[in-house]
Amino acid sequence: MAKLEKALLALNEFGRSRKSDISPVAAVIVTLFYIVIVLTVPVSDPQRLVWMAVYPVMMAEYCGAGFVRIFIKSLWVLPFVILIGIFNPIFDHNPGIKIAEVSVSAGWISFVSIILRGLLSMQSLIILGYMAGFLDICSSLRRIHIPRILVTQLLLSYRYLSVLIEEALSMRRARQARGFGSDKLSLSLWAALVGQLLVRSADRASSIHRAMLARGFDGVLPLVDRGQSPDKNSILFAITVCVAVALLRWLPFDSWFGFLNF
Amino acid sequence: MHMADALVSAPVALSAGAVALGLVIVACKKVSEIKRTDIVPLMGVLGAFVFAAQMINFTIPGTGSSGHIIGGVLLSAILGPWAAFITLCAVLIDQCLIFADGGLLALGCNVINMAAVSCLLAYPLVFRPIAGKSPSVVSVSVASVAASVVGLLCGALLVTAETELSGITALPIGQFLMFMLPIHLLIGIGEGLATAAVLVYVLKVRPALFYDPDRISGNESGKLSKSTKRVLWTFAAIALVFAIGFTWIASSNPDGLEWSIMRITGDTELAPASDPPTAFLPGYESALSGIIGGVIMLCLIWVFSVLIFRKRRSSKVS
């Protein structure tokens, strides 16, 4: 049940976020560019990925989230990534690098790279949430001509997420109060609970529909333009960050720090 | 099942994104042809329902673990394939942007692996033929399990293909499949039983909720119209161009090529014959310096960012 409560908390926190003046379009473009560039780093080159971490470190502070919080949130991605990546050290014994006198196989190097790629891309995604906020991202999606129906669905499902999570929570609490200490749900009991939630959701949808019809709904939901067209600052921000990310990817930092080799 | 960005390469993710976007545009066109105006709020609320339902777990007997639904077949049975596809896409985007579940660039892969496969493949080709026009408890149960198993297995096949095409895992494709398919067969059976249990409940208390193509005007359930086919072919062609273009760009990257050669041929072509097996490979002499230098610079930049941005914010507040 903690999952439902955690989701509600995350949702409320996300709804409040938007801690920068940067246009959401610019934030989405910069994030996509960064993730694409991170994914072009070969898995045999983890040291380059360490350099690529400059982006989340700086942006986390810029948007006011704090890097430690972003880093801890990003650890969530690790289980699935480790599950797939752990086969690399097992199957790939080719020689990789030598750190001091210890040889490290290519499998371990690619494993570390996969974990770093996972953490960096996840961190940039969380930062996007802090920078832009969900509703503004939806408005910007409409601006770049993503179909109206999909954007409407995003807004409606976002609006009703907290309502239905609260409804699921109250149903679950009712069950717990009558469960004599047992918190487990058998499949049949679970089906009755979820089925009831489904029927209630459909009822809610039909009353929403009636309310919409009463307000002149004709099948198309008008979207409020939140006035987030990219201003000069946002364009400058996007160009600067993209250039900086490209420099991080291709500048030969390794040779600059050659004196550290021992 | 949600793929993270770490497990795909840029060419694979962008190609999958192009294909997914094409499918979304076709689906939006199909849904806009539906004359029912209540489909819009119904899709939105059911998207939120799937999300909430995924957080209520049932106990799997004898194992001590628990499971939840994914919801593709369930949504298709209520909304029809195209509307369910858009709804599930919205759920996946919500999960990605709000809860950081699945990667942003891997969103196209996730849309194809989970939403497209279950709504546009498993539902019309498996669920509907088995469930028939007037579903009964038995036919709905069998159809749910069969469609969920097919959907999950196809999804697992696609995850394997995408990861292998990305060159991320050293696991040979045969062994990868032997790892993925049995797990997803079990998950599929669990998903199928859970979907069947909910749909049987709905069949008993509110059978009118089931999707019935005859009630819906427009050609929601019919064959693809000519214009839709044209759109599909156009997007397939764009996706192919993307795939070929990006693969070419990726393969012309010397780092990637060098690594690929090393993976395929071992180190005999790249390292001098006299080198001991654990010697530095060409191009990796500065590994330690790069890592140490990178970490030092990261720390410095972090301190710098904290000082600059926090100071600026506090001055703004004051």
Interface residues (C-beta under 8 A of the other chain):
Chain A: K3 L4 A7 A10 L11 F14 T31 L32 I35 V36 V38 L39 T40 P42 V43 S44 D45 P46 Q47 R48 V50 W51 A53 V54 V57 M58 A60 E61 Y62 G64 F67 K73 S74 W76 V77 F80 V81 I84 G85 F87 N88 I90 F91 D92 N94 P95 G96 I97 K98 I99 A100 S103 A106 G107 S110 I114 I115 R117 G118 L119 S121 M122 S124 L125 I126 L128 G129 F134 I137 P147 R148 I149 L150 T152 Q153 L154 L155 L156 S157 Y158 R159 Y160 L161 V163 L164 I165 E167 A168 R172 K184 L185 S186 L187 S188 L189 W190 A191 A192 L193 V194 G195 Q196 L197 L198 V199 S201 A202 R204 A205 S206 I208 H209 M212 L213 F217 D218 G219 L221 F253 D254 S255 W256 F257 G258 F259 L260 N261 F262
Chain B: H2 A4 D5 A6 L7 V8 S9 A10 A13 L14 V24 I25 C28 V31 S32 T37 D38 V40 P41 L42 M43 G44 V45 L46 G47 A48 F49 F51 A52 A53 M55 I56 N57 F58 T59 P61 I69 I78 I86 T87 C89 A90 V91 I93 D94 C96 L97 I98 F99 A100 G103 L104 L105 T163 G167 I168 T169 A170 L171 P172 F176 L193 A194 A197 V198 V200 Y201 V202 V205 R206 L209 A250 N253 D255 G256 W259 M262 R263 G266 D267 A271 P277 T278 A279 F280 L281 Y284 E285 S286 A287 L288 S289 G290 I291 I292 G293 G294 V295 M297 L298 I301 W302 S305 V306 I308 F309 R310 R313
